[in-house]
Amino acid sequence: MDNILDRIVAHKRLEIDRRAEQFPVEALMDSAGYAHPRRSLCRAIEESKDFGIIAEFKRKSPSQQDINLEADPAAVAKGYVEAGAAAISCLTDVQFFGAKPDDIDKVRAAVSVPIIRKDFIIDRYQVHEARAMGADAILLIAACLSPAQLNELAEEAEELGLQVICEVHNEDEVAKISPSVDIIGINNRDLTTFKVDITTSLELEPMLPPGILRISESGIEDPQTIVKLRREKFKGFLIGTYFMRQPDPGLACAEFIRKTHTIEATYKDAIA
Ligand SMILES: O=C(O)c1ccccc1NCC(=O)[C@H](O)[C@H](O)COP(=O)(O)O
């Protein structure tokens, strides 16, 4: 077992077995979160006037180690939404990202934008869990799934009313994309080396199926990057570390959006 993704997935298998024994799917179905009406992530991104920013709540990560261990999910999510974020991505992995079991619950109570359960989903049990947690959408990472698994999990999510972002990082993963996914996320971070390169989004975009909503994920720290990617059909941007490592993540998000508006207006004036 060599790379971080293999280690995370191996740990997920143990976690799923343990949790499914403790809380079978039938018990999840009885939870309050399961009954929540779902919010549309696609609509929130498409209708956003502030660049479709998906702001992420994350305390630590394998590439950065500790980012903001004491952060409060409700306060951060509120700050993000006040800044103009279209949706919140909430890491739910405990072992590698420091999530707490009720993080999504707290975010959901604090804001009314869609919430993505950000985890390493490899089993239909986790899709039910996402619904029980009160998430509106899930992420499926093509790198840890076969095409058949990806399709099966995307269909399960659709049945449960959850939208799906399919995350890809290279051409082989693009080939796995299922027609049941709602959004394609190009991950600028290589999950084996942690190297971040925004050109990944630019190079893979032409290979994506036409018409489907595209977002760019990871390593985004510069408003100029948003302006550049928007010219290449990207409608949403997932940003975590850059906001979370600042003393007030909501304020950082507001300032980022403000600067992006300024740069985009200047660019439009220049080509007019
Ligand atoms: O963030 C990591 O270090 C990481 C390592 C291994 C697997 C996944 C990882 N991140 C998950 C994500 O998708 C990011 O949290 C998300 O795209 C936001 O990225 P960033 O803005 O760079 O925090």
The ligand as a MOL file (V3000), in Angstrom:
LIG
                    3D

  0  0  0     0  0            999 V3000
M  V30 BEGIN CTAB
M  V30 COUNTS 23 23 0 0 0
M  V30 BEGIN ATOM
M  V30 1 O -6.4210 18.2960 0.5400 0
M  V30 2 C -5.6750 17.2940 0.5770 0
M  V30 3 O -4.5380 17.3170 1.0580 0
M  V30 4 C -6.1490 15.9770 0.0430 0
M  V30 5 C -5.3080 14.8750 0.1010 0
M  V30 6 C -5.7350 13.6340 -0.3380 0
M  V30 7 C -6.9970 13.4900 -0.8450 0
M  V30 8 C -7.8590 14.5870 -0.9140 0
M  V30 9 C -7.4490 15.8180 -0.4840 0
M  V30 10 N -8.2700 16.9230 -0.4970 0
M  V30 11 C -9.6530 16.8680 -0.7750 0
M  V30 12 C -10.0970 17.9490 -1.6490 0
M  V30 13 O -10.7120 17.6340 -2.6380 0
M  V30 14 C -9.8420 19.3820 -1.2790 0
M  V30 15 O -10.1550 19.5240 0.0600 0
M  V30 16 C -10.6640 20.3880 -2.0770 0
M  V30 17 O -10.5520 20.2130 -3.4480 0
M  V30 18 C -10.2220 21.8210 -1.7230 0
M  V30 19 O -8.8710 21.9710 -2.0350 0
M  V30 20 P -7.9990 23.1300 -1.4010 0
M  V30 21 O -8.6180 24.4380 -1.8050 0
M  V30 22 O -6.6350 22.9900 -1.9950 0
M  V30 23 O -8.0310 22.9410 0.0710 0
M  V30 END ATOM
M  V30 BEGIN BOND
M  V30 1 2 1 2
M  V30 2 1 2 3
M  V30 3 1 2 4
M  V30 4 1 4 5
M  V30 5 2 4 9
M  V30 6 2 5 6
M  V30 7 1 6 7
M  V30 8 2 7 8
M  V30 9 1 8 9
M  V30 10 1 9 10
M  V30 11 1 10 11
M  V30 12 1 11 12
M  V30 13 2 12 13
M  V30 14 1 12 14
M  V30 15 1 14 15
M  V30 16 1 14 16
M  V30 17 1 16 17
M  V30 18 1 16 18
M  V30 19 1 18 19
M  V30 20 1 19 20
M  V30 21 2 20 21
M  V30 22 1 20 22
M  V30 23 1 20 23
M  V30 END BOND
M  V30 END CTAB
M  END
